[in-house]
């Protein structure tokens, strides 16, 4: 079954029900009213801080865009890139592309002009849809992407080098295109996060997309009454695929454009959200704001919020212990996945296993997992090896990259590049990225273990550990530490705190600086290495 059939069913069963809500807190703050109040005093408009869409409108808008593309000669197997911030138009555009038999190609909104051009070329995209935030970047490359036949612009004041999406779809049919689709048809190309190099194009079939709906709904028991607060970027598999569990049963999503703690809590409160998926920095910011007194939980109605889950990166156990202090009624889950495994769920903790916080859990519904050595043979239980997964959401290949595909896929197994170990109960613990392991004096050091330890310090907001070149040891460990606002800690105090770790794991250098993370919350270690590895660091050196 192609995933587009789920949308058709939802439109038939729940046509008049709201399925998508877009919230724009910056607009809302200017008016100093609640989203609900603003909706009462002004008709929904393009500049409204709160916009909504029903399932019937979602279905019709997807059909309109599909028919627009078909009128421009698009055919099965063509590719359409999406370069938009989260907005009400995003998902209808995505499903409209799929209904033509073409492939949707979501793109990272942080890409530079050169990266946009590279990804358009790598994916062999034929059309692109973009928003006002990207006019400058797209204009820079529009004469360098001859394969792209048309640029569709979503928003007001369409630039001269593009065509107006809003004007064109008004005249397109709302009928569902008669394009036969199966679950074996190609559906989408996603890009790797680029934390280990330039992005790779990841090819998925409709089967993968549908499997993400089934796996997520099995893990978190979404019902038609659940409302999902979606904050991460829609171009990434994690955000959409977590909502897909609700999508499967006709449950709505709230798209929040902003990550301030008060905005997240206010959205959950006013929209009566029951499920919220967070990244580690956002959960950390909420807790810090509560403890500083910047937000007061009694100001919000959060009794309906039943599940908070986190993915996309290792989760410090200390963070969840703090979270449960303030939200003891919440179910909690950790979700592990990659874009190559269609996002969340190939491994997950399970809400019943909160006592195992720190672990990413066990293989998800319909999935298998193994931990293997350099010869891809299973390691003894408890030993560190590379995590491999096998299941219904594994990618078809890296598009146009046979070498990378052969290095990553074998006999249905996806070799993740993540180092992990399994405990006696079968729970898997991430140790680090294979490429992030630091080898110092012949000893393997796993930065995640050190980062988790450092984040237990009451004044540390975030920490990243990288290897710095060393003529004697090959590499030494360097901890980049981001302090909480208005906190002061000396290098000597950090050194004293680190005596709680084995000597060989203690950072040899300390830097106080901001930790860069990408839109999915992952630490950008290549950027940190670029900044610090080539420089002479005049910082405290902790004695061996």
VENJO-V281830 format. One record per residue. N is the residue number from 1. RES is the residue in three letters. PSI is psi in degrees with one decimal (NA if undefined). OMEGA is omega in whole degrees, -180 to 180 (* if undefined). Layout:
N,RES,PSI,OMEGA + N,RES,PSI,OMEGA
This chain:
1,UNK,124.6,174 + 2,UNK,152.3,-175 + 3,UNK,-22.4,179 + 4,UNK,-25.7,180 + 5,UNK,-28.1,177 + 6,UNK,-40.5,177 + 7,UNK,-43.6,179 + 8,UNK,-42.5,180 + 9,UNK,-43.6,179 + 10,UNK,-39.5,179 + 11,UNK,-35.9,180 + 12,UNK,-41.2,-176 + 13,UNK,-36.4,-170 + 14,UNK,31.5,-170 + 15,UNK,-42.5,-175 + 16,UNK,-2.4,-180 + 17,UNK,144.4,177 + 18,UNK,131.0,179 + 19,UNK,-25.6,-179 + 20,UNK,136.9,174 + 21,UNK,130.2,175 + 22,UNK,126.7,179 + 23,UNK,132.1,179 + 24,UNK,89.0,-172 + 25,UNK,-32.5,-179 + 26,UNK,-42.6,175 + 27,UNK,-41.3,-178 + 28,UNK,-41.7,-178 + 29,UNK,-33.1,-180 + 30,UNK,-31.5,-178 + 31,UNK,-15.9,178 + 32,UNK,40.3,173 + 33,UNK,166.3,176 + 34,UNK,161.8,177 + 35,UNK,-40.1,-179 + 36,UNK,-40.8,179 + 37,UNK,-41.2,-179 + 38,UNK,-35.7,179 + 39,UNK,-32.1,-178 + 40,UNK,-29.6,-174 + 41,UNK,-6.7,-180 + 42,UNK,139.2,176 + 43,UNK,147.6,179 + 44,UNK,127.8,-179 + 45,UNK,174.1,-176 + 46,UNK,-28.4,-179 + 47,UNK,14.5,-178 + 48,UNK,150.0,177 + 49,UNK,-11.6,178 + 50,UNK,115.8,177 + 51,UNK,149.2,-177 + 52,UNK,163.0,178 + 53,UNK,138.8,176 + 54,UNK,167.9,177 + 55,UNK,-37.3,179 + 56,UNK,-41.7,178 + 57,UNK,-40.7,177 + 58,UNK,-50.2,-179 + 59,UNK,-44.7,-179 + 60,UNK,-41.4,-180 + 61,UNK,-37.0,176 + 62,UNK,-41.6,179 + 63,UNK,-41.3,179 + 64,UNK,-45.3,-178 + 65,UNK,-38.2,177 + 66,UNK,-45.2,-179 + 67,UNK,-30.9,173 + 68,UNK,-46.8,180 + 69,UNK,-42.9,180 + 70,UNK,-35.4,178 + 71,UNK,-19.7,178 + 72,UNK,9.9,173 + 73,UNK,12.1,179 + 74,UNK,147.9,-179 + 75,UNK,167.5,-178 + 76,UNK,131.7,179 + 77,UNK,-13.2,174 + 78,UNK,168.3,-178 + 79,UNK,140.6,179 + 80,UNK,117.7,-179 + 81,UNK,144.5,177 + 82,UNK,119.6,178 + 83,UNK,82.0,-176 + 84,UNK,147.8,165 + 85,UNK,163.2,175 + 86,UNK,128.5,-180 + 87,UNK,170.4,-176 + 88,UNK,-25.9,-177 + 89,UNK,-19.6,-169 + 90,UNK,-55.7,-174 + 91,UNK,-40.9,174 + 92,UNK,-36.0,176 + 93,UNK,-45.5,-180 + 94,UNK,-49.5,-178 + 95,UNK,-29.5,175 + 96,UNK,-41.8,176 + 97,UNK,-47.9,-177 + 98,UNK,-34.7,-178 + 99,UNK,-16.3,177 + 100,UNK,-7.9,-173 + 101,UNK,-0.8,176 + 102,UNK,172.5,180 + 103,UNK,132.4,173 + 104,UNK,137.6,-178 + 105,UNK,81.5,179 + 106,UNK,139.4,-177 + 107,UNK,145.9,-179 + 108,UNK,126.5,-178 + 109,UNK,-6.0,177 + 110,UNK,-2.2,-178 + 111,UNK,139.5,170 + 112,UNK,171.6,178 + 113,UNK,-42.5,-180 + 114,UNK,-37.1,179 + 115,UNK,-36.4,175 + 116,UNK,-47.9,179 + 117,UNK,-43.6,-180 + 118,UNK,-46.6,-176 + 119,UNK,-33.5,174 + 120,UNK,-41.2,179 + 121,UNK,-44.3,-178 + 122,UNK,-41.0,-178 + 123,UNK,-8.7,-177 + 124,UNK,46.5,-179 + 125,UNK,141.5,-177 + 126,UNK,-26.6,178 + 127,UNK,161.8,173 + 128,UNK,140.1,174 + 129,UNK,129.1,-178 + 130,UNK,163.5,-177 + 131,UNK,179.0,-173 + 132,UNK,-26.9,-179 + 133,UNK,-13.8,-172 + 134,UNK,9.4,-177 + 135,UNK,-49.1,-177 + 136,UNK,-44.8,-178 + 137,UNK,-41.7,-179 + 138,UNK,-39.4,179 + 139,UNK,-33.8,-180 + 140,UNK,-32.3,-173 + 141,UNK,-0.4,-170 + 142,UNK,-26.0,178 + 143,UNK,7.2,180 + 144,UNK,9.0,-178 + 145,UNK,65.4,-173 + 146,UNK,-24.7,-180 + 147,UNK,-31.1,-178 + 148,UNK,111.2,-173 + 149,UNK,-39.6,-174 + 150,UNK,141.9,172 + 151,UNK,116.7,177 + 152,UNK,131.4,-177 + 153,UNK,128.5,179 + 154,UNK,111.3,180 + 155,UNK,-179.3,179 + 156,UNK,160.9,177 + 157,UNK,62.3,-178 + 158,UNK,130.3,177 + 159,UNK,157.6,-173 + 160,UNK,-21.3,-178 + 161,UNK,5.4,-178 + 162,UNK,173.0,176 + 163,UNK,146.0,-175 + 164,UNK,114.1,177 + 165,UNK,-47.2,-175 + 166,UNK,-40.4,-179 + 167,UNK,-40.2,-173 + 168,UNK,-42.8,-174 + 169,UNK,-16.7,179 + 170,UNK,-32.8,-174 + 171,UNK,7.2,-177 + 172,UNK,151.6,-179 + 173,UNK,147.6,175 + 174,UNK,3.6,179 + 175,UNK,143.6,177 + 176,UNK,126.5,-179 + 177,UNK,144.2,179 + 178,UNK,67.4,179 + 179,UNK,112.9,-180 + 180,UNK,131.1,-180 + 181,UNK,147.4,173 + 182,UNK,170.3,-180 + 183,UNK,-10.9,178 + 184,UNK,-9.2,179 + 185,UNK,145.8,175 + 186,UNK,141.8,-174 + 187,UNK,-39.0,-171 + 188,UNK,153.0,170 + 189,UNK,119.2,175 + 190,UNK,159.6,179 + 191,UNK,139.4,175 + 192,UNK,158.4,-172 + 193,UNK,-17.0,178 + 194,UNK,11.4,180 + 195,UNK,-15.5,179 + 196,UNK,16.5,-180 + 197,UNK,-167.4,-179 + 198,UNK,147.5,-175 + 199,UNK,146.1,171 + 200,UNK,148.9,-178 + 201,UNK,126.0,-172 + 202,UNK,118.4,-175 + 203,UNK,128.7,179 + 204,UNK,151.5,175 + 205,UNK,169.6,175 + 206,UNK,-34.5,179 + 207,UNK,-40.9,179 + 208,UNK,-43.5,-178 + 209,UNK,-43.5,180 + 210,UNK,-37.7,180 + 211,UNK,-34.8,179 + 212,UNK,-35.7,176 + 213,UNK,-47.4,-175 + 214,UNK,-44.7,-178 + 215,UNK,-47.0,-178 + 216,UNK,-42.4,-180 + 217,UNK,-34.1,177 + 218,UNK,-37.7,-177 + 219,UNK,-35.8,-169 + 220,UNK,7.9,169 + 221,UNK,42.8,178 + 222,UNK,142.2,174 + 223,UNK,173.8,179 + 224,UNK,-24.7,-178 + 225,UNK,-14.0,180 + 226,UNK,146.1,176 + 227,UNK,124.2,-172 + 228,UNK,125.1,175 + 229,UNK,111.6,-176 + 230,UNK,114.7,-179 + 231,UNK,-39.8,-177 + 232,UNK,163.2,-178 + 233,UNK,138.4,-178 + 234,UNK,-17.8,179 + 235,UNK,-18.5,-177 + 236,UNK,148.2,-178 + 237,UNK,-34.1,-173 + 238,UNK,-45.9,-175 + 239,UNK,-57.7,-177 + 240,UNK,-44.6,-173 + 241,UNK,-25.5,172 + 242,UNK,-40.5,175 + 243,UNK,-28.0,-178 + 244,UNK,-25.5,174 + 245,UNK,-36.6,175 + 246,UNK,-39.2,178 + 247,UNK,-38.4,-179 + 248,UNK,-30.8,-178 + 249,UNK,16.7,177 + 250,UNK,28.1,178 + 251,UNK,142.1,-174 + 252,UNK,165.8,175 + 253,UNK,145.7,173 + 254,UNK,119.8,-180 + 255,UNK,109.0,-178 + 256,UNK,121.6,179 + 257,UNK,83.0,-179 + 258,UNK,151.8,-173 + 259,UNK,15.1,177 + 260,UNK,142.7,-180 + 261,UNK,-43.6,-178 + 262,UNK,-31.4,178 + 263,UNK,-42.8,180 + 264,UNK,-47.5,-179 + 265,UNK,-37.9,180 + 266,UNK,-41.5,179 + 267,UNK,-45.2,179 + 268,UNK,-37.9,-178 + 269,UNK,-54.5,-173 + 270,UNK,-31.4,180 + 271,UNK,-2.1,179 + 272,UNK,49.3,-180 + 273,UNK,140.7,-179 + 274,UNK,-22.1,-178 + 275,UNK,130.1,179 + 276,UNK,124.2,177 + 277,UNK,124.2,-174 + 278,UNK,158.8,166 + 279,UNK,157.9,-177 + 280,UNK,-47.4,-178 + 281,UNK,-35.1,-178 + 282,UNK,-41.7,176 + 283,UNK,-41.7,178 + 284,UNK,-43.8,-179 + 285,UNK,-38.8,179 + 286,UNK,-46.8,-180 + 287,UNK,-42.3,179 + 288,UNK,-40.7,-180 + 289,UNK,-37.8,177 + 290,UNK,-45.2,-176 + 291,UNK,-27.5,176 + 292,UNK,-15.5,-177 + 293,UNK,9.2,179 + 294,UNK,-31.0,173 + 295,UNK,146.9,180 + 296,UNK,121.3,-174 + 297,UNK,-28.0,-180 + 298,UNK,-12.3,178 + 299,UNK,-5.4,-174 + 300,UNK,152.3,175 + 301,UNK,102.2,-172 + 302,UNK,14.0,-177 + 303,UNK,-24.1,-179 + 304,UNK,-16.7,-177 + 305,UNK,111.0,-173 + 306,UNK,-24.6,-174 + 307,UNK,127.4,168 + 308,UNK,124.1,176 + 309,UNK,156.8,-173 + 310,UNK,145.7,175 + 311,UNK,-168.2,174 + 312,UNK,-8.6,-178 + 313,UNK,161.3,175 + 314,UNK,141.5,-176 + 315,UNK,118.7,178 + 316,UNK,126.0,178 + 317,UNK,-35.0,-179 + 318,UNK,-32.7,180 + 319,UNK,-43.4,-178 + 320,UNK,-35.4,176 + 321,UNK,-40.9,176 + 322,UNK,-42.8,-178 + 323,UNK,-44.0,-178 + 324,UNK,-22.5,176 + 325,UNK,-37.4,-178 + 326,UNK,-25.4,-178 + 327,UNK,64.4,-175 + 328,UNK,-21.2,-178 + 329,UNK,-8.4,-177 + 330,UNK,134.8,160 + 331,UNK,146.4,180 + 332,UNK,142.4,176 + 333,UNK,147.6,171 + 334,UNK,134.5,-178 + 335,UNK,130.5,179 + 336,UNK,136.3,175 + 337,UNK,173.1,178 + 338,UNK,162.2,173 + 339,UNK,-30.2,178 + 340,UNK,-17.9,176 + 341,UNK,30.7,-178 + 342,UNK,39.9,172 + 343,UNK,-131.0,-167 + 344,UNK,154.8,161 + 345,UNK,-9.1,179 + 346,UNK,-26.6,169 + 347,UNK,135.6,176 + 348,UNK,152.8,-176 + 349,UNK,-47.4,-175 + 350,UNK,132.7,-174 + 351,UNK,-20.5,-179 + 352,UNK,-2.6,-174 + 353,UNK,35.2,-179 + 354,UNK,-21.6,177 + 355,UNK,-11.3,179 + 356,UNK,23.8,178 + 357,UNK,135.3,-173 + 358,UNK,-28.4,174 + 359,UNK,152.5,172 + 360,UNK,-8.9,172 + 361,UNK,-146.6,-178 + 362,UNK,169.2,179 + 363,UNK,138.2,-178 + 364,UNK,-179.1,-177 + 365,UNK,119.0,180 + 366,UNK,6.5,-176 + 367,UNK,156.4,171 + 368,UNK,157.2,177 + 369,UNK,143.9,175 + 370,UNK,155.9,172 + 371,UNK,123.0,-168 + 372,UNK,160.8,178 + 373,UNK,-170.6,-176 + 374,UNK,-17.2,176 + 375,UNK,9.6,178 + 376,UNK,34.4,174 + 377,UNK,140.6,-179 + 378,UNK,137.4,178 + 379,UNK,158.9,175 + 380,UNK,148.5,-179 + 381,UNK,133.5,-180 + 382,UNK,-16.7,179 + 383,UNK,154.3,-180 + 384,UNK,135.6,175 + 385,UNK,-173.3,180 + 386,UNK,135.7,179 + 387,UNK,128.4,174 + 388,UNK,141.8,-179 + 389,UNK,154.4,-179 + 390,UNK,129.3,-178 + 391,UNK,-172.4,-171 + 392,UNK,-13.4,-177 + 393,UNK,9.8,-180 + 394,UNK,137.4,-178 + 395,UNK,159.1,174 + 396,UNK,-44.3,-179 + 397,UNK,172.1,162 + 398,UNK,118.0,-174 + 399,UNK,128.9,179 + 400,UNK,31.2,179 + 401,UNK,78.4,-177 + 402,UNK,-37.3,-178 + 403,UNK,-49.6,-180 + 404,UNK,-36.6,178 + 405,UNK,-46.2,-179 + 406,UNK,-30.8,180 + 407,UNK,-20.1,-171 + 408,UNK,-31.8,-177 + 409,UNK,137.9,174 + 410,UNK,123.4,177 + 411,UNK,37.7,179 + 412,UNK,-7.2,180 + 413,UNK,138.9,174 + 414,UNK,118.3,180 + 415,UNK,111.9,-163 + 416,UNK,-22.8,-173 + 417,UNK,0.0,177 + 418,UNK,131.7,177 + 419,UNK,136.0,-173 + 420,UNK,170.2,173 + 421,UNK,157.6,-176 + 422,UNK,136.2,179 + 423,UNK,-177.5,-175 + 424,UNK,-19.5,180 + 425,UNK,2.9,179 + 426,UNK,9.0,178 + 427,UNK,138.6,-175 + 428,UNK,136.1,178 + 429,UNK,126.8,175 + 430,UNK,138.8,177 + 431,UNK,-48.5,175 + 432,UNK,172.3,170 + 433,UNK,141.9,-180 + 434,UNK,-40.9,-177 + 435,UNK,-10.0,-179 + 436,UNK,-6.9,179 + 437,UNK,133.6,179 + 438,UNK,128.3,178 + 439,UNK,110.5,-177 + 440,UNK,116.6,-178 + 441,UNK,32.4,-180 + 442,UNK,-2.0,-179 + 443,UNK,131.3,176 + 444,UNK,125.7,177 + 445,UNK,129.6,-179 + 446,UNK,107.3,-173 + 447,UNK,-35.2,-177 + 448,UNK,-37.3,-180 + 449,UNK,-40.5,179 + 450,UNK,-41.1,180 + 451,UNK,-43.0,178 + 452,UNK,-39.1,179 + 453,UNK,-47.2,-177 + 454,UNK,-36.3,-177 + 455,UNK,-9.3,175 + 456,UNK,-16.1,179 + 457,UNK,131.8,-173 + 458,UNK,-19.6,-178 + 459,UNK,-2.1,-177 + 460,UNK,124.6,177 + 461,UNK,-43.4,-176 + 462,UNK,158.3,-179 + 463,UNK,144.7,175 + 464,UNK,137.8,-179 + 465,UNK,128.4,178 + 466,UNK,166.3,175 + 467,UNK,135.7,175 + 468,UNK,142.2,179 + 469,UNK,141.1,179 + 470,UNK,128.4,-175 + 471,UNK,-28.4,-177 + 472,UNK,-46.7,-173 + 473,UNK,-4.9,-176 + 474,UNK,-58.4,175 + 475,UNK,153.1,169 + 476,UNK,155.8,-178 + 477,UNK,136.9,178 + 478,UNK,127.2,179 + 479,UNK,119.3,171 + 480,UNK,123.0,-171 + 481,UNK,127.7,175 + 482,UNK,118.8,-178 + 483,UNK,157.6,173 + 484,UNK,155.5,-179 + 485,UNK,138.4,175 + 486,UNK,21.2,176 + 487,UNK,145.1,178 + 488,UNK,125.1,179 + 489,UNK,138.8,179 + 490,UNK,162.8,176 + 491,UNK,-36.3,179 + 492,UNK,-38.0,178 + 493,UNK,-38.1,176 + 494,UNK,-42.0,179 + 495,UNK,-41.6,179 + 496,UNK,-41.9,179 + 497,UNK,-37.1,-177 + 498,UNK,-8.2,176 + 499,UNK,-9.8,175 + 500,UNK,-4.9,176 + 501,UNK,158.2,172 + 502,UNK,146.7,-173 + 503,UNK,-40.0,-174 + 504,UNK,-16.6,179 + 505,UNK,-13.0,-174 + 506,UNK,135.0,179 + 507,UNK,138.1,178 + 508,UNK,-20.6,175 + 509,UNK,150.0,-179 + 510,UNK,134.9,177 + 511,UNK,130.3,174 + 512,UNK,113.7,-177 + 513,UNK,168.7,177 + 514,UNK,143.9,179 + 515,UNK,115.9,178 + 516,UNK,132.7,175 + 517,UNK,148.1,178 + 518,UNK,176.6,-175 + 519,UNK,-18.9,178 + 520,UNK,10.5,172 + 521,UNK,-0.2,-178 + 522,UNK,140.3,178 + 523,UNK,132.1,-179 + 524,UNK,78.7,-176 + 525,UNK,-34.8,174 + 526,UNK,-38.0,178 + 527,UNK,-41.1,178 + 528,UNK,-41.5,179 + 529,UNK,-39.2,179 + 530,UNK,-38.0,-178 + 531,UNK,-44.0,-167 + 532,UNK,-25.6,-172 + 533,UNK,-27.8,-178 + 534,UNK,3.9,-175 + 535,UNK,151.4,172 + 536,UNK,119.9,-174 + 537,UNK,114.7,177 + 538,UNK,79.4,-178 + 539,UNK,171.4,-179 + 540,UNK,136.2,173 + 541,UNK,125.5,-179 + 542,UNK,127.7,-177 + 543,UNK,147.6,177 + 544,UNK,NA,*
